[in-house]
Structures are given as structure tokens and as C-alpha cells.
């Protein structure tokens, strides 16, 4: 085993077991590692508590090995293990050395990465250790107040996306699996939202074989109906994807429908 780089620790906010709510592995029991820190600040984020990076000297910073111990302890308490480990956030790409270290210590546990892929250098470094890439493609208008220096404008994301899709396609080529996710929120339908057409054009050009999941934003109350406008937005997006020869699947956010994390 390669030595784990110093500084490979990351803020671990929680370890929990749940059902995968989105994408190719929807419904699969998984163990989630939620890392702290996200510079993107999406308007619709349901984990805003994960945005801040805790102080280095506070509790919660762990090495990859310590994170895996927490997974084992959790699974001893809560039930049988050997579920895939889904690394989520926050934005896990903030901690590439931690992720590489996790790959070193995880053995044969399948590893899934849930990311917005805003840092393609980090994504390229860490992707080989993951079995599954769950990539949320963002619009600039999804973000409320991203940190300085991050993809901020629609042009920034348009420039970034070809590399994101190339990395995802290479991952498929290596035998990995990929979920490309587009979330349709009420905000997507407002006049000040960016169009998703450039995303679909890039998918047609660079990733026609990448599994594409369109998710209507689910109401936070599992008993509430989906917004009519959101469902209309989904219909429009599906039609636009089909026009381009893509094969979208519509999948609500199942964790919300089930009322679990
Ligand atoms: S990238 Fe994810 S964690 Fe970060 S703000 Fe957006 S939805 Fe929240």
C-alpha cells in the first residue's frame, strides 16, 4: 500500500446507513460518509449544514483509516455491513488526498463518489479509486453565492463541462459506472435561470452513452405532491433530451419520497 499523504484528513460530518436516493443505484442500501465543506452553495441545497469547513483543531477531522473505523463501528451497531460506501457532502472533491487514502484502505468495498465535479483536476486524480461516479451537472444559476475563484458564470460551467464529461466517459471505459444527474427545480423554470440546452448539447456530443437521470426536485414533505411547474419542466427537459438522441430516465429523489436521509 502506498503511504497516505500527510494532510489527508478531512472533516467527517456523519456516517449513516440509508437507501441510495438517486441515479443508477437507487434503492440500494449504502453506507454514507458525509464530508464537510462545499464552496458551491446551490439554492436548493438540502445539506446546507455541510457548507462550512470546521476548524482544523476541532473534532471531526479524520484520516481515511479513522473514517473506515467509524464505518465499521456504525455497521456493528446498526446491522450487517459490506454495503457500498457512498462518499457525499458537501463537496468531496475538496479533499482529494483523503479520497485517495480511502481508496487505499477500503479493500474490496465498492466506493461511490457523489460530486458536482467543479474541480476537474481533483476529479481526474481520484476517479480511478471509485467504482461509481454520480455527477450532478450544475447551472450557474443554481448557485447562490459560490466562493471566489470557482465556476460562477454560465460560461465557466460551459468551459468546464467537456472535461467533466470526458472524465465520466473514460470512467465508463475503465469498467466503472456513472450517473449523470440533472435536477429540475422551480427555479430552473424562472426567467433568470440558465438554459439546460448547452448541457444536453454537450451530452449529445461528448457523452451520449452516459446514463442520464432527470430528477424533479421532490417536496421536502414526502406526502406533498410534486409542483405542477416542476413536472412541466421535466417534460420539457425530457423532450429536449430525446430530440438530441439521448435516453433520459426520470427518477424522483427517492430518499425524500421515503422520508429518509
Ligand atoms: S454541491 Fe451539493 S452540497 Fe454543495 S451546495 Fe450544491 S447541493 Fe449542496
Boltz pocket constraint, residues with backbone or C-beta under 6 A from the ligand:
constraints:
  - pocket:
      binder: B
      contacts: [[A, 38], [A, 39], [A, 40], [A, 41], [A, 42], [A, 44], [A, 45], [A, 46], [A, 47], [A, 48], [A, 50], [A, 89], [A, 90], [A, 91], [A, 116]]
      max_distance: 6.0
